[in-house]
Amino acid sequence: MSREAQWIGDGPVRIGRDEWVLVRENPRVPAAIVRLIDRGGPREHYRVVSFDVDPSRRRLLGRYTSLEAADRSVRYPPPAAYRRGVYGGPPNGR
């Protein structure tokens, strides 16, 4: 895959040269912020932090080698109808 990943549906929203927001269930509030660190350098990586209006409450979620991996790391919440035996367990319900 090329450096600019191809997403199905919406992907990260670029808000700066080296910064993106990831949107999940609420289209008005970001779920996470991704920042490219050490662009072109030997330690280039994408740092993902949880979003909060108060920057002091943001927490590191991980560091990844690609924007696509950073995007995949922030999960969508399970659907409201989620039931362990139906959606989260093995096919036989055990």
N, C-alpha and C positions, 0 to 999 in steps of 0.2 A: 504494500500500500504506500502511496506517496506521502511526503511529509505533511501535506494538507489532507487529512483523512476525509473519507467519504462517509457521511452519516445518512442513515435512513431516518427521515423525520428531522426534527430540530436537533441541532448539536449545540456545542458551546457557543455562547454569544460573546463575540469579541468586544471588549470595552477599552482596549488600549493595545499598544504594540505587542506587549508581552503579558496581557492579562485577559481572562475570560470569566464569565459567570456561567454556572450550570443551573438550569431551571428544571424543576421536577413537577410536583403536583400543583403548586401554586404559581401561575404564570407571572404574578406580580412581585414575588419574593424569591430571590435566588436561594438555591440549596447550598451552593458552595462557590468559592472563588478559586480560580487556577491561575498561577503565575509561573511564567518561564524564567528559570533561574540560570545564570551563567550561559546566556545565548552564545552558541558556537564554541563554547569552551569545553575543556575536558570533563567537567562535572555538570554539563547541561542536563536539566531535569525540570519536570513540571510539579510544582508544589501545590497541593490541594488543601484548602482550609474550609471549615464549615462557615456559613454566612451568619452574621448577626449584625444588626445595626450598630451595636457597640463593639468596636474592633477588639477591645480587651476580652470579650467573651468568645471570640473565634478560636477554634481548636484545629490543630494539624490533623488531617485525615490520612495523609500519605504523600509519598514522592514517587513519580513515575517517569519512565523514559520516553513516553509519547503522550500527546494530547488525547488521543483516542483512549489509551489506558486510563488516564486521569478521569475522563468522562465516564467510562464504564465503572469506575470505582465508587461512584456516588449512586446509590441504589434508589429506586422508586419505592415508596412504602407499599406494603401488601394491600390488595383491595379490601374494602370494607366487608365484603362477603367471605373473606379468607377464613378457612377452617382447616386445621392441621390435617385431618384425615382425608380431606378432599383435594386440597392443593399442595400441601406441604409434606405429605407422607408418601410412602411407597404405593404403587398401584394396588396392592392387595389390602391396603389400609392398616397394615401391622406396624 
